[in-house]
Amino acid sequence: MSESSDMTKNGPSYEPAKFATLVPILRAAQKIGALSGAPIEQIISHALWFARAIPGSAKRVIDLGSGAGVPGLIVAFERPELELVLVDRRSGRTDSLARSVLALNLASRVSVKCSEIADLVRDSKFSKQFDAAISRGLGPPLETLRLSRDLVKFGGVVIISEPPLTAQSRWDPNQITALDLEGPDRQGATAVFHVKHSD
């Protein structure tokens, strides 16, 4: 199968009916400025790269800087076997996101947390407790990588949104090694790092 036959122009293809109840929630988020004005199809397709990059063995995933729930809510729809924690530091966003989770009947496996990421890293309930950490646009890439790593178990993955392919990677191999990570493995619109710390 060619790559183009399995993708839309902006990401993996998807079944619109599967996400029908999510679309109005994403459109409402756009109206209040909690989500970019890109076409909803494009937003969902881009987020599906995260769902694909999460290993099949994963059980618990944390979405950092979730905002309106992207990519976390899309991952929840695409990967119904996963338990997710959606994190944002802005209470207005997390209040709205918690209502969305309830409205979408996802509360049995999706929770919302209002917190600074650095605070979670120091909390034993979150530190090294996840099989994967995902983030679409949290902040400076290396800092995002470091904080994400500290929330992921040995053998897990950190998945970060990547800009379009360029001639030169934005990642310094020496810095990646210093963080006890391997990668990045580019998977579509994401970069996947493998967590090697064992302490």
C-alpha positions, 0 to 999 in steps of 0.5 A: 500500500502506498503512503498516499493511499493511507493518508489524507494530505495532512495526516492519516485518513480516518472514519468521520462517523467515529468522531461525529460526537467530537466534532461539535466540541472541537468547533466550540473550542475553536469559537472561544480560541482554545483551538486553532482555526484549522479545518477539523478534519486536519486537526483530527488527522494530525492527532491520529499520528499520536494514536498510531505512534503509541505502542500497542502494549501501552495502557496508560498515557498522559497528554501534556498541555492538552488545552481543548483535548488535542490530541488526547480526545482523538487518541481516546476515540481511536484507541479505546483500550487506553486510559488517559490523563489530560493535563493543562495548567489553565483551570479554564481549559481543564474545566471545559475539558472535564465537561467534554469528557463527561459529554463524550462518555469517556469519564471511565477511562479519561481524566483531566488534571489542572497542574504545572507539568513540573509539579506532576514530575515531583508527585509519586502518583505521576512520576514514571507512571505512564507508558507514553507521554504525548504533547502537541505544542507544550513549550521549548522542545528539549524542556518538553522532552525532559519533563515528559521523560520523567513521567514515563516508565522505563521502556515507554515512549515520549511522542512530540509533535514535529514540524514539517520535514526539513533538511536538518533535525532540531534534535541534538543527539548528545542532548538526547543521550544525556536524557537517557533517551533513544531517538527520535524515530519520525512517524509522520507528524510526530517524533518518538523517543524511547525512555531508557532510564531505569531509576 
